């Protein structure tokens, strides 16, 4: 997978996640598969878990996506090159 493909995939994933809930199946570092229902739509995230902004900008990792996992109610991330399935729900 080229850097261009990863950037395009990441942007597509982010767009879908900001619009609503998505199902992601990916391979974890330990080799097991993980299924997640997740979002970046702030209206679907409990207020206590919505990130607070303080004006500081953090570095963006272009190889992974940080999402809110609706089932475990916490922030998780997945590597783009480990995704087996991605779909809007």
C-alpha positions in Angstrom: 0.0 0.0 0.0 1.5 3.4 -1.0 1.5 6.5 1.2 -1.0 8.1 -1.2 -3.4 5.1 -0.8 -3.1 5.3 3.0 -3.8 9.0 3.1 -6.8 8.6 0.8 -8.2 5.7 2.9 -7.6 7.6 6.1 -9.5 10.6 4.7 -12.4 8.4 3.6 -12.6 6.6 7.0 -12.5 10.0 8.8 -15.3 11.4 6.6 -17.5 8.4 7.3 -16.7 8.4 11.0 -17.6 12.1 11.4 -21.0 11.4 9.8 -22.0 8.6 12.0 -21.3 5.1 13.3 -19.1 2.7 11.4 -18.2 -1.0 11.8 -14.4 -1.7 11.6 -12.8 -5.1 11.6 -9.1 -5.1 11.8 -6.1 -7.2 12.9 -4.6 -6.2 16.2 -0.8 -6.2 16.8 -1.1 -9.6 18.5 -2.6 -11.1 15.4 -6.2 -11.4 16.6 -9.1 -9.8 14.8 -11.1 -7.1 16.5 -14.5 -5.7 15.6 -15.5 -2.2 16.7 -18.6 0.0 16.4 -17.1 3.5 16.5 -17.6 7.1 15.6 -16.1 10.6 15.4 -19.6 12.2 15.4 -19.3 14.2 18.7 -23.1 14.2 19.1 -22.9 10.4 19.6 -20.1 10.6 22.2 -21.0 11.1 25.9 -20.1 14.6 27.1 -17.6 13.3 29.6 -15.6 11.7 26.8 -15.7 14.6 24.3 -12.1 15.9 23.9 -11.5 19.2 25.5 -9.5 21.7 23.3 -6.9 23.9 24.9 -5.5 25.4 21.8 -2.5 23.0 21.6 -2.2 21.1 18.4 -1.1 17.5 18.7 0.8 15.6 15.9 -1.3 13.6 13.5 -0.4 10.0 13.0 -1.3 9.3 9.3 -1.0 5.5 9.7 -3.7 5.1 12.3 -7.2 6.5 13.2 -8.3 7.4 16.7 -12.0 6.7 17.2 -14.6 6.5 20.0 -15.5 2.9 20.5 -19.3 2.9 21.3 -19.2 -0.6 22.9 -16.4 -0.1 25.4 -17.2 3.6 25.7 -13.7 4.8 25.3 -11.1 6.1 22.8 -9.3 3.4 20.7 -7.3 3.4 17.5 -6.6 1.1 14.6 -3.9 1.0 12.0 -5.1 1.7 8.5 -3.0 -1.1 7.0 -4.7 -3.6 9.4 -8.3 -3.0 8.3 -10.1 -6.0 6.9 -13.5 -4.4 6.7 -14.9 -0.9 7.1 -18.6 0.1 6.6 -21.0 2.8 7.7 -23.8 1.4 9.8 
